[in-house]
Amino acid sequence: MNPTGLLEVTAVRRVTPRTVRVTFTGAGLAGLEPWPDQQLKLLFPPPGRPVRLPSADGDVMRWYQAYLAIPSEERPVMRSYTVRSRDGGTIDVDFVLHSGSAGPATAWASRAAVGDVLGRYGPDPAYRRPLSTTDILLCAGDDTAIPAIASLLSEVDNAVAFVEVADAAEEQPLPGEVHWLHRDGAEHGSRLLEAVRAAKLPDGSVAAWLAGEASTVRALRRHLVAERGFDKSVIEFTGYWRRSLTQDDAPTAEDLADAAEKLGDSAGWKGN
Ligand SMILES: Cc1cc2nc3c(=O)[nH]c(=O)nc-3n(C[C@H](O)[C@H](O)[C@H](O)COP(=O)(O)OP(=O)(O)OC[C@H]3O[C@@H](n4cnc5c(N)ncnc54)[C@H](O)[C@@H]3O)c2cc1C
């Protein structure tokens, strides 16, 4: 399947007060292989202009160079999202309308309408990760990680998930064992950290999947390695967003250290 193309909105609905589910159709989606945690880059056009796609296909590096070569006034804004579900030639993407100063993706989602067109890169099977083969899969994340956690929970029957959301109204029906944590005004990530630190995990080998706000993901990973003795290779982790920084801002020293660690583990998620 060509991992790049256009997406057209065919439906928009609020699934919770702060989550907008957008259904897209587009060439190539029908041939998309199913696998859990399908990430994609969405390209948002500048106001009043059609979305302009980079003209290189295939290799992601060439595609990214072509993206950067688009003149800045025409270059779409790029943000990362996850396929929430798919049905034949359509995909659903859930946008969290976050409380941070609204970035372009959140602003777009809050007024998305049938007929709107975005660009995409992905989902790309090159980024498909093997599922863990441990006895238990521990998933932990915030609202932005619900699409990925939902897809993991529907693939495995040995997962325990901890999901932090703004409040009870943000819970969504998910399969399997899910512990919902409500911020209810508390600091972002604090309830999730508390719950994972206090969790009594079932006996057996455990792998972990962590995503959400970057400093919380780091703290969770540190806890699992330093206090629970997890081997780093059994932890899949991604900082999805950073406090006070947009996805366009340069990586911090901590982001670069995380990226280096992930590259070191690029042989695959050794969850066994
Ligand atoms: C692999 C991957 C998959 C992802 N999947 C999803 C998904 O399926 N659904 C989803 O909603 N998000 C998902 N995200 C997170 C999403 O890409 C970010 O939240 C992104 O920053 C949103 O773009 P924006 O234009 O709204 O904000 P930006 O322009 O990037 O940031 C603007 C401001 O908003 C703040 N901010 C950004 N996100 C949040 C947040 N969640 N809560 C509070 N403040 C925030 C930033 O700190 C910044 O101050 C994913 C991220 C990655 C890397």
The ligand as a MOL file (V3000), in Angstrom:
LIG
                    3D

  0  0  0     0  0            999 V3000
M  V30 BEGIN CTAB
M  V30 COUNTS 53 58 0 0 0
M  V30 BEGIN ATOM
M  V30 1 C 2.7820 8.1910 17.6650 0
M  V30 2 C 1.7560 9.1800 18.2040 0
M  V30 3 C 0.4100 8.8850 18.1820 0
M  V30 4 C -0.5290 9.8000 18.6840 0
M  V30 5 N -1.8700 9.4790 18.6300 0
M  V30 6 C -2.7960 10.3850 19.0580 0
M  V30 7 C -4.2020 10.1180 18.9270 0
M  V30 8 O -4.6190 9.0910 18.3780 0
M  V30 9 N -5.0740 11.0550 19.4030 0
M  V30 10 C -4.6430 12.2460 19.9750 0
M  V30 11 O -5.4870 13.0750 20.3770 0
M  V30 12 N -3.3160 12.5180 20.0890 0
M  V30 13 C -2.3940 11.6370 19.6330 0
M  V30 14 N -1.0570 11.9300 19.7250 0
M  V30 15 C -0.6740 13.1920 20.3820 0
M  V30 16 C -0.7750 14.4040 19.4650 0
M  V30 17 O 0.0660 14.2080 18.3190 0
M  V30 18 C -0.2920 15.6570 20.2410 0
M  V30 19 O -1.1590 15.9180 21.3390 0
M  V30 20 C -0.1460 16.8770 19.3630 0
M  V30 21 O 0.7380 17.7740 20.0210 0
M  V30 22 C -1.4450 17.5930 19.0640 0
M  V30 23 O -1.1620 18.6370 18.1390 0
M  V30 24 P -1.7180 20.1170 18.3000 0
M  V30 25 O -1.4870 20.7630 16.9700 0
M  V30 26 O -3.0960 20.0980 18.8690 0
M  V30 27 O -0.7850 20.7620 19.4160 0
M  V30 28 P 0.7300 21.3080 19.2890 0
M  V30 29 O 0.7910 22.4440 18.3180 0
M  V30 30 O 1.6590 20.1630 19.0570 0
M  V30 31 O 0.9570 21.8710 20.7750 0
M  V30 32 C 0.2910 23.0890 21.2170 0
M  V30 33 C 0.2610 23.1170 22.7500 0
M  V30 34 O -0.6190 22.0910 23.2090 0
M  V30 35 C 0.0130 21.3020 24.2140 0
M  V30 36 N -0.5090 19.9260 24.0610 0
M  V30 37 C -0.3370 19.0750 22.9900 0
M  V30 38 N -0.9970 17.9110 23.1920 0
M  V30 39 C -1.5860 18.0220 24.4120 0
M  V30 40 C -2.4150 17.1590 25.1920 0
M  V30 41 N -2.7930 15.9450 24.7510 0
M  V30 42 N -2.8460 17.6070 26.3970 0
M  V30 43 C -2.5200 18.8510 26.8760 0
M  V30 44 N -1.7320 19.7180 26.1730 0
M  V30 45 C -1.2770 19.3010 24.9630 0
M  V30 46 C 1.5140 21.4170 23.9430 0
M  V30 47 O 2.2500 21.2400 25.1400 0
M  V30 48 C 1.6290 22.8440 23.3950 0
M  V30 49 O 1.7670 23.7630 24.4730 0
M  V30 50 C -0.1000 11.0450 19.2220 0
M  V30 51 C 1.2670 11.3530 19.2240 0
M  V30 52 C 2.1930 10.4370 18.7230 0
M  V30 53 C 3.6630 10.8040 18.7150 0
M  V30 END ATOM
M  V30 BEGIN BOND
M  V30 1 1 1 2
M  V30 2 1 2 3
M  V30 3 2 2 52
M  V30 4 2 3 4
M  V30 5 1 4 5
M  V30 6 1 4 50
M  V30 7 2 5 6
M  V30 8 1 6 7
M  V30 9 1 6 13
M  V30 10 2 7 8
M  V30 11 1 7 9
M  V30 12 1 9 10
M  V30 13 2 10 11
M  V30 14 1 10 12
M  V30 15 2 12 13
M  V30 16 1 13 14
M  V30 17 1 14 15
M  V30 18 1 14 50
M  V30 19 1 15 16
M  V30 20 1 16 17
M  V30 21 1 16 18
M  V30 22 1 18 19
M  V30 23 1 18 20
M  V30 24 1 20 21
M  V30 25 1 20 22
M  V30 26 1 22 23
M  V30 27 1 23 24
M  V30 28 2 24 25
M  V30 29 1 24 26
M  V30 30 1 24 27
M  V30 31 1 27 28
M  V30 32 2 28 29
M  V30 33 1 28 30
M  V30 34 1 28 31
M  V30 35 1 31 32
M  V30 36 1 32 33
M  V30 37 1 33 34
M  V30 38 1 33 48
M  V30 39 1 34 35
M  V30 40 1 35 36
M  V30 41 1 35 46
M  V30 42 1 36 37
M  V30 43 1 36 45
M  V30 44 2 37 38
M  V30 45 1 38 39
M  V30 46 1 39 40
M  V30 47 2 39 45
M  V30 48 1 40 41
M  V30 49 2 40 42
M  V30 50 1 42 43
M  V30 51 2 43 44
M  V30 52 1 44 45
M  V30 53 1 46 47
M  V30 54 1 46 48
M  V30 55 1 48 49
M  V30 56 2 50 51
M  V30 57 1 51 52
M  V30 58 1 52 53
M  V30 END BOND
M  V30 END CTAB
M  END
